[in-house]
């Protein structure tokens, strides 16, 4: 798995519909990937992760939290 250092990764999470959902996604990613900063916006359905990231790992974390990630267009 390729790690991308000091990058911004944006995912679309269509089933992230409220602030609680956004908080759940944010907490899941930040807990699993210490040192990352996560912005989750339920109105745009976008999650941006800053730091050393791996797309496959982030998708797996979001899926495990109960949501459906897709790559942002």
N, C-alpha and C positions, 0 to 999 in steps of 0.2 A: 504494500500500500504506500503510495507516494504521499509524503507530508509536504504541505506548502507552508513555509515559514513567513510570519509577519504579513499575512494576506487577509483580505476580506472575502468571505464566502457568503453568498446570499442564496437562500433556499425559499421556495414558496411552500407554504403549509396551508392548504385550502380549508382544512378542518380545524384550524386555530381560529375560533370565532369570538373569543372574549378575553378580557384581561387575565382571568384565571388560567385559561389555556396558554396564553403567552408566558405567564409566570412559570407554569409547569415546564414548558419547553426550555425557557431560559435556565431554570434551575437544573434541569437534566443535563444540558450541554455543559454548563459551567462546572457542575459537579464531576462529570466524567472527563472533562478536558481542562484541568486547572491551568490558570494563566490566560484563558480566553475571555473575551468580553462579548456578550451576546445582547443584541437588541432584537426584541420580538414585537412586531406591530400587528395586532389583530385586525386593524382596519384595512391595511394593505395586504395582509396575510404573508408578510415577508419576515424572515429571520436572517439577520446578518451576524456572522461570527467573525471576530477579529482575533488574530493570533496564529499559532501554529496549528493548522487544521488539515484534516484528511476527509475528503468528500464522502467516501464510503462509511467511515466511522461516524461522521456527523449524521448521515442518513439513518444509520442503525440506531443511534442514540435517540433520535427524534421518533423513530418507529417504535422503539421499546417504551417510550413515554406515552404511546397510544395515538400518535398522529401520523399523517401521511405526507412525507416530504417529497418535493420534486425540485428539479433545478429551475432556478428563476430564469425567465425569458428575457 
